Amino acid sequence: MKIYKGVCIGAGYFSQFHYEAWARLENVEIIAVCDISKEKAQTICNTYGFAKAYDNFEEMLKQESPDFVDVITPPNTHLDICKIAVANNIHIICQKPLAPTYKESLQLAKIIEESNVRMMVHENFRFQPWHREIKKLLVQNTIGKKLHTINLCMRMGDGWQHDAYRNRQPYFREMKKLLIYETGIHFIDVFRYLGGEITKVYAKLKTLNINIKGEDFAWVNFDFDNGAVGFLDANRYNESTSDNPRFTFGKVVIEGTKGSIRLYEDGKITIQLLGKKEKEHLYKFEHKNFAGDCVFNTQKHFIDQLSSTKPFETDVSLYLQNIIVQDKIYESSKLGKEVSI
């Protein structure tokens, strides 16, 4: 079994989930960690048993010659970091948001296309076990061959305070684009994963908390190429009744010609065929790491596909469509009308 040698850059809040997952992957060895604060990088190395800390990314690549780099830094840094990785012929897995603009994302994708480097976006929501299971049920035509609707409702309750998001990600308060850019991009990918390509959007975005700059409320209607419709009802202001609203990140109802699939906030999936009672669908998932261990699942997919040379589900070239949909949502809200993709 080949052991893939990896390095990571970034020591922010979410990086802990990446590092915990890498430490559990048997065919991965993280040989170095980099951050602008070498002290933070060293703390991560000490915590997870990684070898060496750096505060200079180029120097780390030069000294370590890894197989891949995990980019866990803010989106405005991704293009420059990925350029350096490509120059050193190192494969990339990179956190979302991919870049501040579609133009910059397209530039990044073009650089990858013209190189021998492979790049996957760390889009982990589709790797949550309930979404993987629902996808299987849809492929099996459990609720019929024709999809009618996908309805997703999210309430985070972490953004109503005067000092909203202080505990985890206080910079959220200063972002001019928040809910769709930072969280909604996940749901765009989930809608495409479950329902297919999106052809139109109609969106209403609002800022409920007057102490932040970006939107924290979204109603978005999606039209799918297959004739189905979707609806995203999301806000980070009001609260869920769930013990952990960050577990499934919401409730989902999917309807088709033969019945409905429901996802509850504790991870339970039920199936209700037409004329029948709702029944629980049993499947396996764990309360581990983040959101059903989806970070581990994402990173395992990256390594598995590197090993097999098969395409990544969220290859950077495929991921661009998510950003196009994202930008059309903002356009629709601004114009107050439906927008075609």
C-alpha positions as CSV (number, residue, x, y, z in Angstrom):
1,M,0.0,0.0,0.0
2,K,1.4,3.4,-1.1
3,I,1.8,5.9,1.7
4,Y,0.9,9.4,0.5
5,K,3.0,12.1,2.1
6,G,1.1,15.3,2.7
7,V,1.7,18.8,4.0
8,C,-0.9,21.3,5.2
9,I,-1.2,25.0,5.3
10,G,-3.5,26.8,7.7
11,A,-4.3,26.7,11.5
12,G,-7.7,28.4,11.7
13,Y,-10.8,27.1,13.4
14,F,-11.9,24.4,10.9
15,S,-8.3,23.0,10.4
16,Q,-8.7,20.9,13.5
17,F,-11.2,18.7,11.7
18,H,-8.8,18.2,8.7
19,Y,-5.9,17.3,11.0
20,E,-7.9,14.9,13.1
21,A,-9.1,13.1,9.9
22,W,-5.6,13.0,8.3
23,A,-4.2,11.4,11.5
24,R,-6.7,8.5,11.1
25,L,-6.1,7.7,7.4
26,E,-3.8,4.7,7.3
27,N,-2.2,5.4,3.9
28,V,-1.4,9.1,4.7
29,E,1.5,10.6,6.5
30,I,1.4,14.4,7.2
31,I,5.0,15.3,7.2
32,A,4.7,19.1,7.9
33,V,2.3,21.9,8.8
34,C,2.7,25.6,7.8
35,D,1.0,28.7,9.2
36,I,2.0,32.4,9.4
37,S,2.3,31.6,13.1
38,K,5.0,28.9,13.4
39,E,3.9,28.5,17.1
40,K,0.4,27.5,16.0
41,A,1.8,25.1,13.4
42,Q,4.0,23.6,16.1
43,T,1.0,23.2,18.4
44,I,-0.8,21.2,15.7
45,C,2.3,19.0,15.1
46,N,2.5,18.3,18.9
47,T,-1.2,17.6,19.1
48,Y,-1.5,15.2,16.2
49,G,2.1,13.8,16.1
50,F,3.1,15.4,12.8
51,A,6.8,15.9,12.1
52,K,7.7,19.5,11.4
53,A,6.3,23.0,11.6
54,Y,7.0,25.9,9.1
55,D,6.0,29.5,8.7
56,N,7.2,29.7,5.0
57,F,5.1,27.7,2.5
58,E,7.6,27.6,-0.4
59,E,10.4,26.6,2.0
60,M,8.2,23.7,3.3
61,L,7.5,22.4,-0.2
62,K,11.2,22.7,-1.1
63,Q,12.4,20.8,2.0
64,E,9.7,18.2,2.2
65,S,8.7,17.3,-1.5
66,P,5.2,16.0,-0.6
67,D,2.7,14.2,-2.7
68,F,0.0,16.6,-1.9
69,V,-0.9,19.8,0.0
70,D,-4.1,20.5,2.0
71,V,-4.9,24.2,1.7
72,I,-6.9,25.3,4.8
73,T,-6.5,29.1,4.5
74,P,-8.8,32.0,3.6
75,P,-10.1,32.1,0.0
76,N,-8.1,35.2,-1.0
77,T,-4.9,33.2,-0.5
78,H,-5.8,30.1,-2.5
79,L,-4.7,31.3,-6.0
80,D,-1.2,32.2,-4.9
81,I,-0.8,29.1,-2.8
82,C,-2.0,26.8,-5.6
83,K,0.3,28.5,-8.1
84,I,3.2,27.6,-5.9
85,A,2.0,24.0,-5.5
86,V,1.6,23.6,-9.3
87,A,5.1,25.0,-9.8
88,N,6.3,22.2,-7.6
89,N,4.1,19.6,-9.2
90,I,2.2,18.8,-6.0
91,H,-1.5,17.7,-6.0
92,I,-4.0,19.9,-4.1
93,I,-7.0,19.5,-1.9
94,C,-8.4,23.0,-1.1
95,Q,-11.0,24.3,1.2
96,K,-14.0,26.3,0.0
97,P,-14.8,29.1,-0.7
98,L,-12.5,28.4,-3.6
99,A,-11.7,32.1,-4.4
100,P,-13.2,35.5,-3.8
101,T,-14.6,35.7,-7.3
102,Y,-15.6,33.5,-10.2
103,K,-12.9,35.1,-12.4
104,E,-10.2,34.1,-9.9
105,S,-11.7,30.6,-9.5
106,L,-11.7,30.2,-13.3
107,Q,-8.1,31.3,-13.4
108,L,-7.2,28.7,-10.8
109,A,-9.0,26.0,-12.7
110,K,-7.1,26.9,-15.9
111,I,-3.8,26.7,-14.2
112,I,-4.6,23.2,-13.0
113,E,-5.9,22.2,-16.5
114,E,-2.6,23.2,-18.1
115,S,-0.5,21.3,-15.5
116,N,0.0,17.7,-14.4
117,V,-1.4,18.5,-11.0
118,R,-4.8,17.3,-9.8
119,M,-7.0,19.4,-7.6
120,M,-10.1,18.7,-5.5
121,V,-12.2,21.2,-3.6
122,H,-12.8,20.2,0.0
123,E,-16.6,20.3,-0.4
124,N,-17.5,18.0,2.5
125,F,-21.3,18.3,2.8
126,R,-22.0,15.9,-0.1
127,F,-19.8,13.4,1.9
128,Q,-22.1,13.6,5.0
129,P,-23.3,10.0,5.4
130,W,-27.0,10.9,5.2
131,H,-26.6,12.7,1.8
132,R,-24.6,9.7,0.5
133,E,-27.4,7.4,1.7
134,I,-30.2,9.5,0.2
135,K,-28.3,9.6,-3.1
136,K,-28.3,5.7,-3.1
137,L,-32.0,5.7,-2.5
138,L,-32.6,8.1,-5.3
139,V,-30.4,6.1,-7.7
140,Q,-32.5,3.0,-6.7
141,N,-35.7,4.9,-7.6
142,T,-37.0,4.3,-4.1
143,I,-39.5,7.2,-4.4
144,G,-39.9,6.9,-8.2
145,K,-38.1,7.6,-11.4
146,K,-39.2,11.3,-11.5
147,L,-38.2,13.8,-8.8
148,H,-40.7,16.4,-7.8
149,T,-39.1,18.6,-5.1
150,I,-36.1,19.0,-2.8
151,N,-36.8,21.2,0.2
152,L,-34.0,22.0,2.7
153,C,-34.5,24.1,5.9
154,M,-31.6,25.2,8.0
155,R,-31.6,27.2,11.2
156,M,-28.2,27.7,12.8
157,G,-29.0,30.1,15.7
158,D,-25.3,31.2,15.9
159,G,-25.8,34.7,14.4
160,W,-28.4,36.6,16.4
161,Q,-26.1,38.0,19.1
162,H,-24.5,41.5,19.0
163,D,-21.1,39.7,18.8
164,A,-22.4,37.0,16.5
165,Y,-20.0,34.2,15.5
166,R,-17.5,35.3,18.1
167,N,-16.7,31.9,19.5
168,R,-15.7,30.2,16.2
169,Q,-15.4,32.6,13.3
170,P,-15.7,36.3,14.3
171,Y,-14.6,37.5,10.9
172,F,-18.0,36.4,9.6
173,R,-19.3,39.7,11.0
174,E,-17.2,41.7,8.5
175,M,-18.0,39.6,5.4
176,K,-20.1,41.5,2.8
177,K,-21.3,38.2,1.4
178,L,-22.0,35.6,4.1
179,L,-24.7,33.0,4.1
180,I,-24.6,32.0,0.4
181,Y,-20.9,32.5,-0.1
182,E,-19.8,30.8,3.1
183,T,-22.5,28.2,3.9
184,G,-24.9,28.2,1.0
185,I,-22.2,27.0,-1.4
186,H,-22.4,23.7,0.4
187,F,-26.1,23.5,-0.2
188,I,-25.7,24.4,-3.8
189,D,-23.4,21.4,-4.2
190,V,-25.8,19.1,-2.2
191,F,-28.8,20.2,-4.4
192,R,-26.7,19.5,-7.6
193,Y,-25.5,16.2,-6.1
194,L,-29.0,15.0,-5.3
195,G,-31.1,16.7,-8.0
196,G,-28.9,17.3,-11.0
197,E,-28.0,20.5,-12.8
198,I,-29.7,23.7,-11.9
199,T,-31.1,25.9,-14.7
200,K,-32.7,28.8,-12.9
201,V,-32.7,30.5,-9.5
202,Y,-35.0,33.0,-7.8
203,A,-33.6,34.4,-4.5
204,K,-34.4,36.7,-1.7
205,L,-31.5,37.5,0.6
206,K,-31.6,39.6,3.8
207,T,-29.5,40.7,6.7
208,L,-31.4,40.1,9.9
209,N,-28.7,41.0,12.4
210,I,-27.9,44.7,12.0
211,N,-24.5,44.2,13.6
212,I,-23.1,42.2,10.6
213,K,-22.4,43.3,7.0
214,G,-23.5,40.3,4.9
215,E,-26.7,38.4,4.5
216,D,-27.7,35.8,7.1
217,F,-31.1,34.9,5.6
218,A,-31.9,33.2,2.2
219,W,-34.9,31.9,0.4
220,V,-33.8,30.4,-2.9
221,N,-35.9,28.6,-5.5
222,F,-34.1,26.3,-7.8
223,D,-35.3,24.8,-11.2
224,F,-33.5,21.6,-12.2
225,D,-32.8,20.4,-15.7
226,N,-34.9,17.3,-15.1
227,G,-38.1,19.3,-14.3
228,A,-37.8,19.1,-10.5
229,V,-37.8,22.2,-8.2
230,G,-35.9,22.9,-5.1
231,F,-36.2,25.3,-2.2
232,L,-33.6,26.5,0.3
233,D,-34.9,28.1,3.4
234,A,-31.9,29.1,5.5
235,N,-30.9,31.5,8.1
236,R,-28.2,31.7,10.7
237,Y,-30.2,34.1,13.0
238,N,-33.1,32.0,14.3
239,E,-32.6,28.8,16.2
240,S,-33.2,25.1,15.6
241,T,-34.8,22.7,18.2
242,S,-31.9,20.3,17.5
243,D,-29.4,19.5,20.2
244,N,-26.7,20.1,17.6
245,P,-27.8,22.2,14.6
246,R,-24.3,21.7,13.1
247,F,-24.8,18.0,12.8
248,T,-26.9,17.7,9.7
249,F,-27.2,21.4,9.1
250,G,-30.9,21.2,8.6
251,K,-33.9,19.1,7.6
252,V,-34.6,17.8,4.1
253,V,-37.7,16.6,2.4
254,I,-37.4,15.0,-1.1
255,E,-40.5,14.1,-3.1
256,G,-41.0,11.9,-6.1
257,T,-43.7,10.1,-8.1
258,K,-43.8,7.2,-5.5
259,G,-43.4,9.0,-2.2
260,S,-41.0,11.0,0.0
261,I,-37.6,10.8,1.7
262,R,-37.0,12.8,4.9
263,L,-33.8,13.7,6.7
264,Y,-34.1,14.7,10.3
265,E,-31.6,16.8,12.3
266,D,-30.4,13.8,14.3
267,G,-29.4,12.0,11.1
268,K,-32.5,9.8,10.9
269,I,-33.8,9.0,7.4
270,T,-37.4,8.0,6.7
271,I,-39.2,6.8,3.6
272,Q,-42.9,7.3,3.1
273,L,-44.3,5.7,0.0
274,L,-47.7,7.0,-1.3
275,G,-50.6,5.4,0.7
276,K,-48.2,4.0,3.3
277,K,-46.9,5.1,6.7
278,E,-43.6,6.7,7.2
279,K,-40.9,4.2,8.1
280,E,-37.3,4.7,9.3
281,H,-34.6,3.7,6.9
282,L,-31.7,2.1,8.8
283,Y,-28.1,2.9,7.8
284,K,-24.8,3.4,9.5
285,F,-23.3,6.7,10.5
286,E,-21.1,7.9,13.4
287,H,-21.1,11.0,15.7
288,K,-17.4,11.6,15.1
289,N,-15.3,14.5,14.1
290,F,-17.5,16.9,12.1
291,A,-21.0,16.3,10.7
292,G,-21.0,12.5,10.6
293,D,-17.3,12.3,9.9
294,C,-17.7,14.0,6.5
295,V,-14.2,15.5,6.6
296,F,-12.7,12.1,7.0
297,N,-14.9,10.8,4.1
298,T,-13.9,13.8,1.9
299,Q,-10.2,13.3,2.5
300,K,-10.4,9.6,2.0
301,H,-12.1,10.2,-1.3
302,F,-9.2,12.5,-2.3
303,I,-6.6,9.8,-1.5
304,D,-8.6,7.0,-3.0
305,Q,-9.0,8.9,-6.3
306,L,-5.4,9.9,-6.3
307,S,-4.5,6.2,-5.9
308,S,-6.9,5.0,-8.6
309,T,-6.5,8.0,-11.0
310,K,-10.3,8.2,-11.1
311,P,-11.8,11.7,-11.2
312,F,-12.6,13.6,-8.0
313,E,-16.3,14.2,-7.4
314,T,-15.5,17.8,-6.6
315,D,-12.7,18.3,-9.1
316,V,-11.9,22.0,-9.4
317,S,-13.2,22.0,-13.1
318,L,-16.6,20.5,-12.0
319,Y,-16.8,22.8,-9.0
320,L,-16.9,25.9,-11.1
321,Q,-20.6,25.3,-11.8
322,N,-21.4,25.7,-8.0
323,I,-19.8,29.2,-8.1
324,I,-21.8,30.2,-11.2
325,V,-25.0,29.2,-9.4
326,Q,-23.8,31.1,-6.3
327,D,-23.2,34.3,-8.2
328,K,-26.6,33.9,-10.0
329,I,-28.3,33.8,-6.5
330,Y,-26.8,37.1,-5.6
331,E,-27.7,38.5,-9.0
332,S,-31.3,37.3,-8.6
333,S,-31.7,38.9,-5.2
334,K,-30.3,42.2,-6.4
335,L,-32.5,42.3,-9.5
336,G,-35.6,40.9,-7.7
337,K,-36.3,38.4,-10.4
338,E,-35.6,34.9,-11.7
339,V,-32.3,34.4,-13.3
340,S,-31.2,31.7,-15.8
341,I,-28.0,29.8,-15.3
